[in-house]
Amino acid sequence: GIMLNIFKRTTAKPQPSETLSQLAKLYIATKLSHSTSRSVRGYRYTVARYAEHLKREPVLADLREPSIGKFLKARLATGLKETSVATEQNRLYALWRFAFDNRYINGAPGKKPIPYRDPRKRVTPLKPLDYGPNYEALDFL
């Protein structure tokens, strides 16, 4: 599409001093086939929160630990739900993986500090059913 032309990969490789905002644009244009305005806003939001935490514009070199972990713990401390913080973590780690895979930075992302449990996939343990006193009597069936 016409929009993608803005993000056509230039010959110059993004440097570690490149901003995360720039990287997010490149990532969304090249990796997210279904880049909805919602996902764009989500990445923009997460990068903006990371900027507030760092008190400056985050750059590719900020895609590292313990920097991201400290940011996520600070987000949890604000009372934000764990699933929301895990979503922000997933966005930052996706950018980190993208930057590493394309050799924009050295240092692969490791294990994510916050385990993400999808609330939709929560397993509810089944309670043993109370069959009532006549259950044994049904044995002959």
N, C-alpha and C positions, 0 to 999 in steps of 0.2 A: 504493500500500500504506500501511499504518499507519505504518511507519517514516518514510516521506517527509514526513509531516505535521510532524515535528520541524523539518525543514529548509525549510519553506515560506518563500519569500522575504518578508522583512519589508519594510515601506515604507522603512525606513532603509537607505540604501545603505552597504555596508561601506566604512569609511574606510581610508586607507593605514596607520593604526595598528592595524587589525584583525589578529589573529594568523593566521599561515599555517595553523595547525591548523583554525581556523574556516573559512577559505577552502577547505581540502581537503575538509572535510565537505560544504560547499555544492557544490563541484565534483563530488564523487562522487555526491551525490544528484541533481544536475541533468544532468550530462554523461555519466556512465558508466551506460549502460542495463543493463549486466551487471556491476554492482558486486559482485564476489565479495569474500568476506572477505579473500582474498589481495591483491586490489588495494587494499583499505582499509588492510590492514596495511602494504603497500608504501609508500603515501603517508605513513602515520603514521611509518614507519621513516625515510624520507628527510627529513621535516620535523624529526624528532628528531635526526638526524645534523647537519642544518644548524644546529639550535639549539646543539648541542655545539660546533660550529665557531665560531659567533658568540658563544658563552658567554652567550646570552640567548634568550628566545623570539623566533623570527623573525616579522616583521610583513609586511604587503603591501608596504611601502616597501622591503623587502629583496629584492624580486623585481626585481633589476637587476644589471647588470655594472658594475664588475668583481667584485662581491661573490660571485655564483654561481660565476664562473670560478675564483676563489681557493679556494672551498670544494671544487670538483671536483678542482683540482690537488692540494689537501691530501689528498683521498680517494685519488687515484692514488698519492701518496707513501707511503700506508700499505701499499701492496702489493696493494690491491684491483684485481681484474681490470678492464681497460678497459671490457668490456661491462657490468659491474656499475655502474661509474661513469657510463657512458652512460645506463643505465636511470634512475639517480638524476637525471641531467641532464634526461632526457625528462620525468620527473615534475615537476620544478621549472619547466621551460619550459611544460608543459601548464597548470600553475597560473598562470604568468605570462600566458600567452595568454588564459586564461579571465578573469583579473582585468582585463586590458586591454580585451578584447572587451566586457566588461560595464561599462566605464568606471569601475572601482573605483580604477584607477591610471592615470596618464599614462605614456607610454613603452612602446612596443611591444617585445616581445622581438626581438632581432636574431638573427644567425647563432649557432648553438650552438658553444661553444668546442671541444668534443670530438666529432670525427666518429664517428658510430656505424656500425660495420660489423657487420651481422648475421652471426654465425658460421655460421648455417644456410645462408646464401646465398653462402658463400665460393666463389669461382670457382677451381677447380683447373685450372691450365693443362695442356692435353693434350700429352703427349710425342709427338714424331713416332714412329709405329709402326715397328718394325724388321720389314720384310716378308721379310727374308732374301735371299739371293743370287739366287734363282730368280724374283723378282718380275717382272723385265723379260720373262721368258719367258712370262708370263701375258698379255702384250699381245694375243696373237691371239684371246683368249676374247671 
